[in-house]
């Protein structure tokens, strides 16, 4: 999922997320979740042992200008 966002002043991209997971014999198996800003990795969560009930928080400062923001999951 990709968005083009125009920031007129310094701000933040901030959100809470949890990953879809399945229960296996040896624990939880989760997918991957990444955030890219202008094709640069801002978040790369590849931990496959996440609990699906656990919320995570992410925040990053963003400077003025047009930004391409992509979520990969």
Kinemage of the C-alpha trace (Angstrom):
@kinemage 1
@onewidth
@group {chain A} dominant
@subgroup {mainchain}
@vectorlist {calphas} color= white
{ca unk a 1} P 0.000 0.000 0.000
{ca unk a 2} L 1.606 3.303 -1.074
{ca unk a 3} L 0.625 6.886 -0.301
{ca unk a 4} L 1.983 10.193 -1.560
{ca unk a 5} L 1.905 12.691 1.310
{ca unk a 6} L 2.891 16.354 1.300
{ca unk a 7} L 4.240 17.673 4.610
{ca unk a 8} L 4.138 21.472 4.844
{ca unk a 9} L 6.126 21.486 8.094
{ca unk a 10} L 8.103 19.039 10.214
{ca unk a 11} L 5.845 16.330 11.592
{ca unk a 12} L 5.621 12.647 12.445
{ca unk a 13} L 4.327 9.428 11.055
{ca unk a 14} L 3.108 7.538 14.082
{ca unk a 15} L 0.967 4.438 14.478
{ca unk a 16} L 0.275 1.303 16.513
{ca unk a 17} L 0.235 -2.095 14.840
{ca unk a 18} L 0.103 -5.800 15.481
{ca unk a 19} L 0.912 -8.553 13.046
{ca unk a 20} L -1.255 -11.414 11.936
{ca unk a 21} L 0.184 -14.564 13.489
{ca unk a 22} L -0.564 -18.255 13.669
{ca unk a 23} L 0.030 -20.572 16.601
{ca unk a 24} L 2.485 -23.382 15.892
{ca unk a 25} L 3.863 -26.147 18.145
{ca unk a 26} L 6.933 -24.075 19.050
{ca unk a 27} L 5.197 -20.685 19.456
{ca unk a 28} L 3.743 -17.954 17.271
{ca unk a 29} L 4.706 -17.478 13.625
{ca unk a 30} L 4.218 -13.934 12.363
{ca unk a 31} L 4.557 -12.240 9.040
{ca unk a 32} L 6.854 -9.392 8.060
{ca unk a 33} L 5.917 -5.702 8.284
{ca unk a 34} L 7.906 -2.852 6.758
{ca unk a 35} L 7.559 0.880 6.207
{ca unk a 36} L 9.476 2.730 3.513
{ca unk a 37} L 9.691 6.491 3.092
{ca unk a 38} L 10.983 7.539 -0.339
{ca unk a 39} L 12.279 3.972 -0.903
{ca unk a 40} L 14.347 4.068 2.313
{ca unk a 41} L 13.563 1.558 5.059
{ca unk a 42} L 12.086 3.266 8.127
{ca unk a 43} L 10.771 0.101 9.829
{ca unk a 44} L 11.650 -3.518 9.154
{ca unk a 45} L 9.861 -5.813 11.606
{ca unk a 46} L 10.789 -9.354 10.604
{ca unk a 47} L 10.397 -10.983 14.015
{ca unk a 48} L 8.412 -14.152 13.313
{ca unk a 49} L 7.793 -14.965 16.992
{ca unk a 50} L 5.377 -12.089 17.798
{ca unk a 51} L 2.282 -12.611 19.904
{ca unk a 52} L -0.755 -11.559 17.787
{ca unk a 53} L -2.288 -9.814 20.818
{ca unk a 54} L 0.739 -7.553 21.352
{ca unk a 55} L 0.422 -3.996 20.019
{ca unk a 56} L 3.625 -2.258 18.915
{ca unk a 57} L 4.191 1.486 18.590
{ca unk a 58} L 6.214 3.189 15.854
{ca unk a 59} L 7.070 6.875 15.387
{ca unk a 60} L 9.417 8.690 13.014
{ca unk a 61} L 10.071 12.389 12.362
{ca unk a 62} L 9.306 13.578 8.843
{ca unk a 63} L 10.629 16.780 7.298
{ca unk a 64} L 8.736 19.087 4.900
{ca unk a 65} L 8.183 18.049 1.320
{ca unk a 66} L 6.480 15.400 -0.780
{ca unk a 67} L 7.013 11.885 0.608
{ca unk a 68} L 6.149 8.495 -0.826
{ca unk a 69} L 5.176 6.246 2.080
{ca unk a 70} L 4.826 2.498 1.506
{ca unk a 71} L 3.598 -0.208 3.868
{ca unk a 72} L 4.683 -3.752 2.997
{ca unk a 73} L 3.094 -6.725 4.764
